[in-house]
Amino acid sequence: MLACGTPARKRVTRRGNHPLVMECIVYDTVFLFVCDNMEFRNKRLEGVLAMRQIIALGGGGFSMEPENHLLDSYILEQAGKMQPKVCFVPTASGDSEGYISRFYQSFGHHSCLPSHLSLFSPPTRDLEDYVLDKDIIYVGGGNTKNLLALWKEWGLDRILANAWEKGIVMAGISAGSICWFEEGITDSYGDGLEPIKSLGFLKGSNCPHYDGEANRRPAYKRFTFSGQVGGGFAVDDGAALHFLGTELHKAVSSRPKAKAYHVYLGGGAIQEKELETIYLGSLS
């Protein structure tokens, strides 16, 4: 362990998909923990500001690619544990029993401890204690507006913010991707796509299913050009954005051609910048 007295910028060195060096701030001192083995990474460090992570899927995972485990395996790896506790939050689907069943069926093939959090049939009155016991929160797709309304009513938005600050990995697909950003575009209202304000853990806007639904790309560009949403990130089905803190760390994919994009208004026109996207299949 190395220590210095002046806080520095976050620095992460990686080998494959696993963090090797993680900068942790304890009061006014910066400590660099060299994480060369799983046993060390599993230790809980009191008083340490853990690395915040969000993995936002445009589409894919067990919801859309039940035979392709690349994205879900990537999410599990980021917890840095042999058997991470992963909790599925199916609020956006109205706690669809079929969706929950598919989650358990899929994650039963992984080395992890799966559970789910229902707001229609809560596992406990102390939702915060339940959430903070997990290593990964995986939010499913569905109706973004209903998800946000229910989370705020139950105080789950505040609980998840606390969990994120404590280093619990946040992940999600579709509505479960939009929710982490300041805003996005949604079909929650039932009649086409519309802008929606979200939680704002991450700056900017988000558009999932960028290549999977024909009206997503033109709608996102139109709303961005008109100023109804700010610039942000568009993500194809089978691709995901991995944020460390509030900065984009990398884009990854479970399909060779799936991509992510930075979309913004510049020079009076919409700019669409393709981001380097790492195909996870080439790493296995």
Secondary structure, 3 states (H helix, E strand, C coil): CEEECCCCCCCCEEECCEEEEEEEEECCEEEEEECCCHHHHCCCCCCCECCCEEEEECCCHHHHCCCCCHHHHHHHHCCCCCCCEEEEECHHHCCCHHHHHHHHHHHCCCCCEEEECCCCCCCCCCHHHHHHCCCEEEECCCCHHHHHHHHHHHCHHHHHHHHHHCCCEEEEECHHHHCCEEEEEECCCCCCCEEEECCCCEEEEEECCCCCCCCHHHHHHHHHHHCCCCCEEEECCCEEEEEECCEEEEEEECCCCCCEEEEEEECCEEEEEEECEEEHHHCC
